[in-house]
């Protein structure tokens, strides 16, 4: 097993105990700060929702104005391209025939 040794570790058992306690206090302090930050986010979010609900403002969804599609019909815009127009468009692109076709 690989152990990282720096040579900074004190040999005195009392100094080791003090260093361990300081490290433990540092970890607990970081955890406490994280807990308080999380609590602040929760409180601010709850107040935000409460103010929004008291004002009565509702968000309009994107589908609120559009009617729902019935029977699996999807509404959309399209352009019909006839076969003769398609061939003319292919001919104008610079090649004599469409790729993969023999003319």
N, C-alpha and C positions, 0 to 999 in steps of 0.2 A: 504494500500500500504506500502510495506517495504521500509524504508529509512535508508541507512547506515550512521551512525553518529559516528565520531571518537573523537570529542571534540577538534580537531585541527583547526576547522573553526573559523576564527577571528570574533569577535563581532563588531569591528569597520567597518562601511560601506566603508570607504576609503581603508582599507586593503583588504576588500572583492573585491572591484573594481580592485585594483592592482593585486590581485591573479587571478581574472578572466581574466584580460588582459594578464598576463604572460601565463596562460593556453592556451588562444587563440593564442598567438604568438608561443607557442610550437607546437600546432596542425598545424598551417600554415607552420611552418618550416619543419615539417615532410612531409607535402603534397608537399612542394616545392622540397625537396630532392627526393621524389618519382617521381615527374614530370621530374626532371633533369636526374634521372637514366633511366627512360623510354625513354627520348629523346636520351640519349647516346646509348641505345640498338638499337633504330631505326636507328640512324646514322651509327653505326658500322655495322649493318646488311645490310644497303644499300650500304656501301662502299665494303663490302665483296662480295655482288652480282655483283657490278659493276666491281670489279677486276676480278672476275671469268668469267664474260661475255667478258671482254676485252682480257683475255688470250685465250679465245676460247676453254677452256677445257669443254667437255661435259661429263656428267656421263653416264657410260654404265649401262643400266638397266639389271635386271636379265633375262628378256625375249628377250633381243636384239639379242642374238645368236641363240635362239631356234625359229623354225618356229611356227607360230600360228596354233592351232588345228582347223581342218575343220570339219564341220558337227557334232559337239558335240563329237568328238573322243578324248579321253584322253590317252596320251601316258604314258606307265609305264612298270615296270618289274614285272613278276609274275612267280610262279612255280606251275605246275600242280601236284596235289597230287591225286593219284588214290585211290579208295575206299579200295583196298586190302592193300596198303601201310599204309593207315590211320588206319586200324584195327591192323596191325602189330605194329604200333607206339603206339597205345593205350595199346596193350598187353604187351609191354616192360616197360610201366610206373609203373608196380608194381601191378596193379589190373587186375583181370581176365577178366572183361568186362568193357565196357564204362559206365560211370555214367548215370543212367536213362534207360539203356538197359538191357534186360534179355537175358542171353546167354544160 
